[in-house]
Amino acid sequence: MDMTTRALAAATPAGRDRYIDLLRVASLGTVVVGHWLMAAVTVGADGRAEVGNLLAVEPKLQVLTWLLQIMPVFFFVGGFSHALSYRSLRRRLDGQGVYAAFLRARLQRLLRPTMLFIAVWGTGALALQLLHSGDPLADTAARLVAQPLWFIGIYLAMVAFTPPLLRLHERYGWAVFGALVAAAATVDILRFALAVPYVPYLNFAFVWLAVHQLGFLRADGRLRVRGLPAAMAVTGLAAAAALVAFGPYPLSMVGMPGEKISNMAPPTFALLCHGIWLIGAVELLRAPAARLLDRPRVWRGVVTANGIVMTAFLWHLTAMLAVYGAVLALGVPLPVPATAAWWAQVPLRFAAAAAITGALVAAFRAAERPAAARTAAVPAVRWGGPGAALGVTLALFGVLGLSIVGFAGLLTGHTAVLIAVRITAPAAVVMTALGWLLVEVTGGTRVRRPRTSTG
């Protein structure tokens, strides 16, 4: 039987860093609010609904992305948690099958709700296409709801790279972070000054792994140096502002439709500077937040949110599009985005989206509950390490591919390009499922039976 939230909160170890849990919830919650705010649905002359971006309609609002683009904080939190988790397993398993066990442990609460989301949406999209649904929002929704899965794919890569990068961190410390920052800057020089093809995609690794590396440094207490968080915040903000003002970088820290250069895809050095300033800023808030989290009611709220936050993240766009679908079905006029009438409807749309998200979380949250712990010591298969590495690679490319191609056009063979490879939705789903299965099989453990003496 699952422990109640109150019991879980009461059982929190005294040494747990509660602020990390708050940052995890707050970062994903900010993404949800940002996506709900940016969705600007209009109906064309042909009666078809189109989902635009509020920031494209009102470019002045793009400055808000310097607060709402908070994914660097989530990846920073991931680095902290991954360091603690891997070190704990390394001590418990004494070096036997640690990599495979680590991947399985970290991916369970990530891939289980993701695979359920894929199964439900894949089935629904296929049914709508077989029935030739005339819903003006159906095709658009089937394409858009998968887009946030890019974050899952990047996070899978971070989990996969944690063991080697943690070993480098334990040997070289800040130098590893510095090397990743230098590599990200070099990529942008090659990209913008020399127009070298394909090189920009390397920053999917360098930028996000640099942010992740800061989580390792925090796990070792190296960000607690007096004045360091403030220096990170000021330097990162000043560098990002200068790069946008005098360089080729756009103002928006999220991708914008039709733009030639995006700070997100692939990530730029400006986005890395943005991440550094955000991490410095949240570290400055650590002490007052810790005092707040000492209050039992506040901590229970964080514990509750942590148990459902991934499910809410996966389904939040479904909820918002359902709200717009209901508005269109009822014939309620949609105001022009960014007008006074549009802003007046924002609280109502948010309340409706939150209610639908809550219902979806109630329906699907079981997939996010942690599996029963196993008494672990011996890896289940001898080829666990290579098998787990192959599994996480398949899963991350499958999830990234699905985030690009979406669920639309399942029956027409619709494809999209992932770096330089064309991929279909069914192929992406198969890759993700096979990868997840490999990680589960190779990372499983059996109980070490104690030796007994006779006679």
C-alpha positions in Angstrom: 0.0 0.0 0.0 1.3 3.5 -0.9 2.2 5.7 1.9 0.0 8.8 2.3 1.5 12.2 1.5 1.5 13.1 5.1 3.4 10.0 6.0 5.9 10.5 3.2 6.5 14.1 4.3 6.9 13.1 7.9 9.4 10.4 6.9 11.6 12.8 5.0 15.3 12.3 6.1 16.7 15.3 8.0 19.5 15.7 5.6 17.4 15.8 2.4 17.8 18.9 0.3 14.1 20.0 0.1 14.9 23.0 -2.1 15.9 20.6 -4.9 12.4 19.1 -4.8 10.8 22.5 -4.9 12.9 23.5 -7.9 11.9 20.3 -9.7 8.2 21.1 -9.2 8.6 24.9 -9.9 10.5 24.4 -13.1 8.1 22.0 -14.7 5.2 24.1 -13.4 6.6 27.2 -15.0 6.9 25.3 -18.3 3.2 24.3 -18.1 2.1 27.9 -17.4 4.4 29.2 -20.2 2.9 26.8 -22.8 -0.7 27.6 -21.7 0.1 31.3 -22.1 1.8 31.1 -25.5 -1.0 29.0 -27.1 -2.9 31.4 -29.4 -5.6 29.5 -31.4 -7.3 31.2 -34.3 -9.8 30.0 -36.9 -9.0 30.6 -40.6 -11.4 31.4 -43.4 -11.6 27.7 -44.3 -12.8 26.9 -40.8 -9.6 25.1 -39.7 -8.1 25.9 -36.4 -4.5 27.0 -36.2 -2.4 27.1 -33.1 0.0 30.1 -33.2 2.4 31.5 -30.7 1.5 34.6 -28.6 5.2 35.7 -28.7 5.1 35.8 -32.5 1.9 37.9 -32.4 3.3 40.2 -29.8 7.2 40.1 -30.1 7.7 42.5 -27.2 6.6 39.7 -24.9 9.6 37.6 -25.9 11.5 39.1 -23.0 9.3 37.0 -20.7 11.2 33.9 -21.9 14.1 35.1 -19.8 12.0 34.0 -16.9 9.7 31.3 -18.4 12.5 29.4 -20.2 13.4 27.6 -17.0 14.4 24.1 -18.4 18.1 24.8 -17.5 17.0 24.8 -13.8 15.4 21.4 -14.2 18.5 19.9 -15.9 20.6 21.4 -13.1 18.4 19.7 -10.6 18.8 16.5 -12.5 22.5 16.7 -12.3 22.3 17.1 -8.5 19.9 14.1 -8.2 21.9 11.9 -10.6 25.1 12.4 -8.7 23.6 11.4 -5.4 21.7 8.4 -6.9 24.7 7.0 -8.8 27.1 7.3 -5.8 24.5 5.6 -3.6 24.2 2.7 -6.1 28.0 2.5 -6.5 28.4 2.0 -2.8 25.6 -0.5 -2.5 26.4 -2.7 -5.5 30.2 -2.5 -5.0 30.8 -1.9 -8.8 28.7 -4.8 -10.0 26.2 -3.7 -12.7 26.0 -0.2 -11.5 25.5 1.5 -14.8 22.6 -0.7 -15.9 21.0 -0.5 -12.4 21.4 3.3 -12.4 19.7 3.7 -15.8 16.8 1.6 -14.8 16.4 3.3 -11.5 16.4 6.8 -13.0 14.3 6.0 -16.0 11.5 4.1 -14.4 9.5 7.1 -13.2 10.3 8.9 -16.5 9.6 6.3 -19.2 6.6 4.6 -17.6 4.3 7.7 -17.7 5.9 8.6 -21.1 5.1 5.2 -22.7 1.5 5.4 -21.3 1.1 8.9 -22.8 2.4 7.6 -26.2 0.1 4.6 -26.1 -3.0 6.6 -25.3 -2.3 9.3 -27.8 -1.1 6.9 -30.5 -4.3 4.9 -30.2 -6.5 8.0 -30.1 -4.8 9.6 -33.1 -5.0 6.4 -35.1 -8.8 6.0 -34.3 -9.5 9.6 -35.4 -7.6 9.1 -38.6 -9.5 5.8 -39.3 -12.8 7.6 -38.7 -11.7 10.6 -40.8 -12.6 12.9 -38.0 -13.5 16.4 -39.2 -12.5 18.1 -35.9 -10.7 21.3 -36.9 -8.3 20.9 -34.0 -7.6 17.2 -34.2 -4.7 17.1 -36.6 -3.1 20.1 -35.0 -3.4 18.6 -31.6 -2.0 15.3 -32.7 1.1 17.1 -34.0 1.6 19.5 -31.1 1.1 17.3 -28.0 4.2 15.4 -28.7 6.5 18.4 -29.0 7.3 18.6 -25.2 8.8 15.1 -25.5 12.1 16.7 -26.7 12.8 17.4 -23.0 12.4 13.7 -22.1 14.9 12.8 -24.9 17.5 15.3 -23.7 17.0 14.2 -20.1 17.6 10.6 -21.1 20.9 11.6 -22.7 21.9 13.3 -19.4 21.1 10.2 -17.5 23.2 8.1 -19.9 26.2 10.4 -19.7 26.1 10.8 -15.9 28.5 8.0 -14.9 31.5 9.0 -17.2 31.0 12.7 -16.6 30.6 12.2 -12.8 34.0 10.4 -12.8 35.5 13.3 -14.7 34.0 15.7 -12.3 35.4 13.8 -9.3 38.8 14.0 -10.8 38.9 17.5 -12.4 36.0 19.4 -10.7 35.3 22.8 -12.3 37.5 22.1 -15.3 34.9 19.8 -16.8 32.3 22.5 -16.6 34.8 24.9 -18.1 35.6 22.5 -21.0 31.9 22.1 -21.8 31.4 25.9 -21.8 34.4 26.3 -24.1 33.1 23.6 -26.4 29.7 25.3 -26.6 31.3 28.6 -27.5 33.5 27.0 -30.1 30.5 25.3 -31.8 28.8 28.7 -32.1 31.9 30.3 -33.6 32.1 27.4 -36.2 28.3 27.9 -36.8 28.1 31.6 -37.2 31.5 32.7 -38.3 32.4 29.7 -40.6 29.0 28.2 -41.4 30.2 24.7 -40.7 27.2 22.3 -41.4 25.9 19.9 -38.7 28.3 21.2 -36.1 25.6 23.2 -34.3 23.9 20.0 -33.3 26.8 19.2 -31.0 25.4 21.9 -28.7 22.5 19.7 -27.8 25.2 17.9 -25.8 27.6 20.7 -24.8 25.0 23.3 -23.6 22.7 21.0 -21.7 25.5 18.8 -20.2 27.2 22.0 -19.0 24.1 22.9 -17.1 23.8 19.3 -15.8 27.4 19.5 -14.7 26.6 22.5 -12.4 24.3 20.0 -10.6 27.3 17.8 -9.8 29.1 20.9 -8.4 26.1 21.7 -6.3 26.0 18.1 -5.0 29.6 18.6 -3.7 28.8 21.9 -2.1 30.9 23.9 -4.6 28.3 26.5 -5.3 28.1 27.6 -1.7 31.2 29.7 -2.0 30.3 33.2 -0.8 29.4 35.5 -3.6 29.5 32.8 -6.3 25.7 32.5 -7.0 25.5 36.3 -7.3 28.5 36.3 -9.7 26.9 33.6 -11.8 23.6 35.5 -12.0 25.1 38.8 -12.9 27.7 37.4 -15.3 25.3 35.0 -17.0 22.6 37.7 -17.5 25.1 40.3 -18.8 26.7 37.8 -21.2 23.3 36.6 -22.5 22.1 40.2 -23.0 25.3 41.2 -24.8 25.1 38.2 -27.1 21.6 39.1 -28.0 22.3 42.8 -28.4 25.5 42.5 -30.5 25.4 39.0 -31.9 23.3 36.9 -34.2 21.1 35.6 -31.3 17.3 36.2 -31.1 15.7 37.7 -28.1 13.5 34.7 -27.4 15.0 31.9 -25.3 12.4 29.5 -26.8 11.9 28.5 -30.4 9.8 30.8 -32.5 7.9 29.7 -35.7 9.7 30.7 -38.9 12.8 32.1 -37.3 16.1 31.5 -39.1 18.1 31.2 -35.9 16.7 29.6 -32.7 18.3 29.7 -29.3 16.8 26.3 -28.6 17.1 24.1 -31.6 20.0 23.6 -31.6 20.9 25.3 -28.3 23.2 28.3 -28.5 25.9 29.8 -26.3 23.4 32.5 -25.4 21.0 29.9 -24.0 23.9 28.5 -21.9 24.6 32.0 -20.5 20.9 32.3 -19.8 21.0 29.0 -17.9 23.9 30.2 -15.8 22.1 33.3 -14.7 19.0 31.4 -13.8 20.9 28.9 -11.7 22.8 31.6 -10.0 19.4 33.3 -9.2 17.8 30.3 -7.8 20.8 29.5 -5.7 20.5 33.0 -4.2 17.0 32.0 -3.0 18.1 28.8 -1.4 18.2 30.1 2.3 14.7 31.8 2.4 13.2 28.9 0.5 14.7 26.4 3.0 13.0 28.2 5.8 9.7 28.1 4.0 10.1 24.4 3.3 10.5 23.7 7.0 6.8 24.4 7.4 5.0 21.0 7.4 2.1 22.2 5.2 4.4 23.7 2.6 6.6 20.6 2.5 3.5 18.3 2.2 2.4 20.4 -0.9 5.8 19.9 -2.5 5.8 16.1 -1.8 2.3 15.9 -3.3 3.3 17.8 -6.4 6.5 15.8 -6.9 4.4 12.7 -7.1 2.4 13.9 -10.1 4.5 16.6 -11.8 5.8 14.4 -14.7 2.2 13.2 -15.5 1.0 16.8 -15.4 3.8 17.9 -17.7 3.0 15.1 -20.2 -0.7 15.9 -20.4 -0.9 19.7 -19.9 -1.0 20.5 -23.7 -3.7 17.9 -24.2 -5.7 19.8 -21.5 -5.2 23.2 -23.1 -6.1 21.9 -26.6 -9.2 20.2 -25.1 -10.3 23.6 -23.7 -9.9 25.2 -27.1 -11.7 22.3 -28.7 -14.6 22.7 -26.4 -14.7 26.5 -27.1 -14.8 25.8 -30.9 -17.4 23.1 -30.5 -19.7 25.4 -28.5 -19.3 28.1 -31.1 -17.8 30.6 -28.6 -16.0 33.4 -30.5 -12.2 33.4 -30.1 -10.8 36.8 -29.6 -7.8 38.0 -31.6 -4.6 36.9 -29.7 -3.0 39.6 -27.5 -6.1 41.8 -27.5 -7.8 43.0 -24.3 -10.6 40.4 -24.9 -8.1 37.7 -25.3 -6.3 38.6 -22.1 -9.6 38.7 -20.3 -10.2 35.1 -21.2 -6.8 33.9 -19.9 -7.8 33.2 -16.3 -10.9 31.2 -17.5 -8.8 29.1 -20.0 -6.2 28.5 -17.3 -8.8 27.4 -14.8 -10.4 25.0 -17.3 -7.0 23.6 -18.4 -6.0 23.1 -14.8 -9.2 21.2 -14.1 -8.8 18.9 -17.1 -5.1 18.4 -16.3 -6.2 17.3 -12.8 -8.6 14.8 -14.2 -5.9 13.4 -16.5 -3.4 13.2 -13.7 -6.0 11.3 -11.6 -6.5 8.9 -14.5 -2.8 8.3 -15.3 -0.8 9.1 -12.2 -0.3 5.4 -11.3 2.4 5.1 -13.9 4.5 7.7 -12.1 4.4 5.9 -8.7 7.8 4.3 -7.9 8.0 0.6 -8.4 8.5 -1.6 -5.3 12.2 -1.6 -4.3 14.2 -4.7 -4.9 16.9 -6.2 -2.6 19.7 -5.5 -5.1 23.2 -6.7 -5.3 23.9 -8.8 -8.4 23.1 -7.7 -12.0 20.5 -9.8 -13.7 22.5 -10.2 -16.9 26.2 -10.1 -17.6 25.9 -7.8 -20.6 23.9 -5.3 -18.6 26.2 -2.3 -19.2 26.3 -2.4 -23.0 22.7 -3.5 -23.2 21.5 -0.6 -21.0 23.6 1.8 -23.1 22.0 0.6 -26.3 18.5 0.7 -24.7 18.8 4.3 -23.5 20.2 5.3 -26.9 17.3 3.8 -28.7 14.8 5.4 -26.2 16.3 8.9 -26.5 16.3 8.9 -30.3 12.8 7.4 -30.4 11.4 10.1 -28.0 13.2 12.9 -29.8 12.0 11.6 -33.2 8.4 11.4 -31.9 8.6 15.0 -30.5 9.4 16.1 -34.1 7.0 14.0 -36.2 4.1 13.9 -33.7 1.0 11.6 -34.0 -0.5 13.1 -37.1 -0.3 11.3 -40.4 0.1 7.8 -38.9 -1.7 6.3 -41.9 0.0 8.4 -44.6 3.6 7.7 -43.6 4.3 11.2 -42.5 8.0 11.8 -41.7 10.2 14.3 -40.1 14.0 14.9 -40.1 15.9 14.1 -36.9 19.3 15.8 -37.5 19.9 14.0 -40.9 17.6 11.0 -40.7 14.0 10.7 -41.7 11.8 9.1 -39.1 8.1 8.1 -38.9 6.0 8.0 -35.8 5.6 4.2 -35.7 9.4 3.8 -36.0 9.9 6.3 -33.2 7.5 4.4 -31.0 9.1 1.1 -31.7 12.6 2.5 -30.9 11.3 4.0 -27.6 9.6 0.8 -26.5 12.6 -1.4 -27.4 14.9 0.9 -25.6 12.8 1.0 -22.5 12.5 -2.9 -22.5 16.3 -3.2 -22.8 16.9 -0.9 -19.9 14.3 -2.7 -17.8 15.8 -6.2 -18.6 19.5 -5.3 -18.2 19.0 -3.1 -15.2 16.9 -5.6 -13.2 18.6 -7.3 -10.3 18.2 -10.4 -8.4 18.6 -10.9 -4.7 21.9 -12.0 -3.4 21.3 -15.0 -1.3 23.4 -15.2 1.9 25.7 -18.2 2.2 24.7 -20.7 4.9 26.7 -23.3 6.7 25.6 -26.8 7.4 26.4 -29.3 10.1 
